[in-house]
Amino acid sequence: MSWSSEPPEPQGFAGDFRAPSPRFESPLTWSLPLVRLGPVAIRVHGAFLLLIAVECLRSSLPGSGRVLGFGPTLVVLGSFLVLSLLHEAARWWAMRRGGWDLDEWLLWPLGGLAGPAASELGPASARTELAGVVAIGGVGLLAGGALYLLRGDVWGTAIPEPWSWDGFARLSLAEAGLITETLFLFQWTVVVMVALNLVPAFPLAAGRALAARWIVAEGWSVGLIRAARLGTACSVAMLVAGLAFGAWTLTFASLLLWSAARETLVRVRDSDGFQEPPAVTPARKVSEAEDQAELDRILEKINRSGMESLSFRERRRLKSATRRRREGEGPIR
């Protein structure tokens, strides 16, 4: 569905992530199909493929002066892939519990880029967007605990410095062993992914959580524009940091985030659905008869078309009715 079609509801946070082929003007569609797991289609973003190609080439060049050789580089890249899959699996699980499906995973090194339509977001969406970061952090606690038991160090080993490979160099000089070094590289990847996803830049996890809250409070167009503006500011700060520290991967990530924010701003403003936030009006008190009528309508829809036909709002109301009936408090609220 295009941004200018009717009804004016964009597919995904920042455009049509389900495009059958990449579009040059839309960096967020630069992806290739990877695999399908049941109802979930998994795609990999071009940024991930570029990162793999460049890092493998750099690590294999003689005299490059890199701390990581080809083997450790593959471990880091594989860790990014595994953690990105874990990130999206946790989001998928959390969204299923919230009443909607994440039927496409668009992987990039920091997790995923695809998400539900803005019109489907609810008050709990901010928490579900952070589910992937929580899952990665949990794995990091286990890996960090194992590293502490093996080496007895916290900062620099159990918690690696994300801007430096000095910890890995120390382990190599001390001949810590293959298992310890591999675990350290995995933990370094965890720290990098968690730290960057906590940057409130859309479409990173923290930026998505903020966008979800603003969309629920002010409408999808106003919420997305506010999130995109904050994402632009964060991407500029990341670009400066990447250039200052000579980190080309951080620089590349900042450019991708900037393009996502810019594309969001342009498409929302060009959409027929763009509008200013509506005036806040007091909520009308709903009578018990109206509540019961709404419940009857939802149950009739389930009998006619199945549970899958319910919208996110209808599923929430049905859950509320079930809970309140179980507790003896009456029908829907």
Buried (B, 14 or more C-beta within 10 A) or exposed (E): BEBEEEEBBBBBBBBBBBBEEBEEEBBBBBBEEBEEEEEBBBBBBBBBBBBBEEBEEBBEEEEEEBEBEBEBBBBBBBBBBEBBBBBBBBBBBBBEEBBBBBBBBBBBBBBBBBBBBBBBBBEBBBEBBBBBBBBBBEBBEEBBEBBBEBBEBEEBBBBBBBEEBEBBEBBBEEEBEEEBBBBBBBBBBBBBBBEBBBBBBBBBBBBBBBBBBBBBEBBBBBBBBBBBBBBBBBBBEBBEBBEEEEBBBBBBBBBBBBBBBBBBBBBBEEBEBBEEEEEEEEEEEEEEEEBBBBBEEBEEBBEEEEEEEBBBEBBBBBEBBEEBEEEEEEBBE
